[in-house]
Amino acid sequence: MEEINKNKKYRIGSVYYEFSGREIKSGYPDNVFLKIDDLLSYWSDYNFDKTDGYIYFDDLEKELVPPELTTTDRKRFIEYLEKGIEVVNK
């Protein structure tokens, strides 16, 4: 684990997070979908721990859930993510 992640509360596999995009079902205009995709790509492609392939975070909704999601997609997205989250530090 990289030093920067040692105090984070939770982790989720970057590949698992990458596939979370399949839970987004609503039709979004291109400019909104690009924002959503940028956040997903930021975590799954760039900001994961390079030593073990996990994404470390403290607050699921503030860090990993795109704010542009509809209420229904947000709920589905969070439910999917919660299945893959591991507690690292309490």
C-alpha positions in Angstrom: 0.0 0.0 0.0 1.3 3.5 -0.9 2.1 5.7 2.1 -0.6 8.2 1.1 -3.3 5.6 1.6 -2.3 4.2 5.0 -4.8 6.3 6.9 -7.8 5.9 4.6 -10.9 4.2 6.0 -12.0 2.1 3.1 -10.9 0.5 -0.1 -12.4 -1.0 -3.2 -10.9 -2.7 -6.2 -10.2 -0.4 -9.1 -11.5 -2.9 -11.6 -14.7 -3.4 -9.5 -15.1 0.4 -9.4 -14.5 0.6 -13.2 -17.4 -1.8 -13.8 -19.7 0.2 -11.5 -20.5 2.4 -14.5 -22.7 -0.4 -15.8 -25.1 0.6 -13.0 -25.8 3.9 -14.6 -28.9 3.4 -16.6 -30.5 6.8 -17.1 -29.9 8.7 -20.3 -27.7 11.7 -19.7 -26.8 14.5 -22.1 -23.2 14.1 -23.5 -21.8 16.9 -21.5 -23.2 15.4 -18.2 -22.1 11.9 -19.1 -18.6 13.2 -19.8 -18.4 14.5 -16.2 -19.6 11.2 -14.8 -17.1 9.3 -17.0 -14.3 11.6 -16.0 -14.8 10.8 -12.3 -15.0 7.1 -13.0 -11.8 7.2 -15.1 -10.0 9.4 -12.5 -10.4 6.7 -9.9 -10.2 3.5 -11.9 -7.5 4.6 -14.4 -5.3 7.1 -12.5 -5.9 7.5 -8.8 -5.7 3.9 -7.6 -2.9 2.5 -5.4 -0.3 1.3 -7.9 1.1 -1.3 -5.4 -2.2 -3.3 -4.9 -4.8 -2.0 -7.4 -7.2 -0.7 -4.8 -8.9 2.7 -4.5 -8.6 4.0 -1.0 -11.1 6.6 0.3 -12.7 8.0 3.4 -16.2 9.1 2.2 -18.0 7.0 -0.5 -20.5 9.6 -1.6 -18.2 12.6 -1.6 -15.3 10.9 -3.4 -16.6 8.1 -5.6 -20.2 8.8 -6.5 -20.7 11.3 -9.4 -23.0 14.1 -8.1 -24.7 14.3 -11.5 -26.4 10.9 -11.1 -30.2 10.8 -10.9 -31.7 9.6 -7.6 -32.4 6.2 -9.0 -28.9 5.8 -10.5 -27.3 7.1 -7.4 -29.1 4.5 -5.3 -28.2 1.6 -7.7 -24.6 2.8 -8.0 -24.1 3.1 -4.2 -25.7 -0.3 -3.6 -23.3 -1.9 -6.1 -20.2 -0.2 -4.6 -21.1 -1.2 -1.1 -20.8 -4.8 -2.1 -17.1 -4.3 -2.9 -16.0 -2.0 -0.1 -13.6 -3.3 2.5 -12.9 -1.5 5.8 -9.2 -0.8 6.2 -9.1 1.6 9.3 -11.9 2.2 11.7 
